[in-house]
Amino acid sequence: MNEAMYLGIDIGEETLRGAYFQQKEVVLTPSVAVPASYEELLEALGQQVQEVSRLGEAIRRVGVSIPGNCTERRVIWVPSLPYLNGRDLADDLRARLGVSVMLASDAQLALLGEVWRGAARDRQSAALVSVGTGVNGALMLGGRIVHGAHGSAGALGWLVLDRQQAPDAEHGYLDRYASLSMLASQGRLLDPPLSPEEIIARAREGQAACVKLVKDCAAVLSIALAGLASVFDPEALIFGGALTGAFDLFAPVLREGLQRYGSPSVRQTPLVVSQLGIDAPVYGALRAAMLLQSMWV
């Protein structure tokens, strides 16, 4: 396998970057700001391909991580980058660059990255929960990532845990009550106001108000994880996303919720932290580019 032939690109909500092989090691490109328009994004993605191609043989296959849901060819819905909605991104890139391109959601590719070089190695089933601005997730069953009919399998942010709460057409229940967005909104009500990062830091120091906010967020998330484990019975639950570094604060509450709300057979399911953290989607995008056969089911 010629290592210079493959490139993974992670399009985040604010930045994008690539991953490629060099001397059998994965190398990450510097992060750049996500452009403000579709044409500028195509140009930025093209630059990633061209710059890596200069290091060796021309890139032939590219995997692209999308911060929303998509098919392997078409972007369906990305709330943070609405100019992507409905775009045939894979075909547009192929026409511009002459490379084969496949798309997948960032959470699904994050799990693929963990299967390849992280916390899900040597497992045939796993569930990943990715906590960031919203809550996303992914499932692996029988050694393959579950894609779904519309590419959105694992969208944990849309699990509803309280039917008394009014629905939001753009944000799921967990997105609103168990994410960085929840910590941000509650942090603005504190005196003085605190960012999510400051809340995490002060919770670690034992500040009561911040400890409560983190526990409240984790408690809601634990109910969703218990339900996910009960339905799919995975070998492991993986905690990842922007809050990977706060796993020590979340884990006790998540494990307590799994014991309390999970079915008897899943209460001891291992809960582990992502080994790749925020790099997981770009690792997964590179792995997707390398695979000749589909990794989806």
Protein Blocks (a to p, Z undefined) as FASTA:
>chain_A
ZZklpccddddfkbccddddeehiacddddddddfbfklmmmmmmmmmmmmmmnmccdfb
dcdddfbdddfkbcfbdfklmmlgopafklmmmmmnopacddddfklmmmmmmmmmmmkg
oiabdcdddddfbccddddeehiacebjnopgoilmlpcfbfkbccdfkbcfklmmocfk
lmmmmmmmpccdddfklmmmmmmnopaklmmmmmmmmmmmmmmmmmmmmmnopabdcded
jklmmmmmmmmmmmmmmmmmmcfklmmgccdddfklmmlmmmmmmmmmmpmbdcbZZ
